[in-house]
Amino acid sequence: MLQVFENAGIDTSWYVPGHTIETFEEEIGAVADAGHEIGVHGYTHENPTDLTREQEETILAKSIGLVEDLTGEKPVGHRASWWEYSENTPELVEEYGFRYDSSLMESDFEPLYMRIGDSWESIDYDKPAETWMHPYEYGQQTDVVEIPISWYRDDVPPMLFMKQPNYNNGYTSPKMIYEELYEAHFDYLYERRGAGVYTLTIHPDVHGRPQMIPLLEGFIEYMKGHDGVEFTTLETVAEKFDEDPTRSESEGEFV
């Protein structure tokens, strides 16, 4: 994967569980040495919705320290394991001073600012309907930039075979993924939206496979063939958004 990015001359953002940092020191050290951004991604990929606030905070603090020891700098990016927020995650992300988060899907391509305190009523069929028939309530906007992701631009659901707990589409055609999902999303963004941020989430244990590497290389070249496209880290995206939240729309920029 590092060779692919070096050949293409692009910088990327990696979200690495603390367990991986401590277990595969040489490999993750190579990622840092190559100049790629490294962000926080839990310790053992725990689902935040199953954690107490104390557990989640302990994991967050430990993970921040591991990235800081690895890179010499405090990480600015947070990506929740499983892309799941607990009721405590937004407050902790703000409290620990992250510049951006990239875990949510409120939009497809446009960054926004993370909120704290969103609330909604869950359906309870044992109670009268009027107890849950209330609109979604938006919380308070923070200064943390939220950079959207998408399950449709993640390689794990269609490409990684998992025996337990349920079988998924681990043998989906790689060409179908690129032609019918990745390229379709890019084309829609480029041709219809006019500007925005395209986040492609890939994993070394999926895209490091022989059948995936040539397709990734081809997709990078495909995107490079379009005027105005820039490859950059999410840290840079957050910096640009902070400078001017309307930048991507006003300048017709793609990243």
PyMOL commands that set and color helices and strands:
alter all, ss='L'
color gray80, all
select helices_A, chain A and resi 2-8+18-23+25-33+48-50+53-71+81-83+89-95+129-131+151-153+156-159+174-193+204-207+213-224+234-243+247-251
alter helices_A, ss='H'
color red, helices_A
select strands_A, chain A and resi 13-16+37-40+77-78+100-101+112-116+140-146
alter strands_A, ss='S'
color yellow, strands_A
deselect
rebuild
show_as cartoon
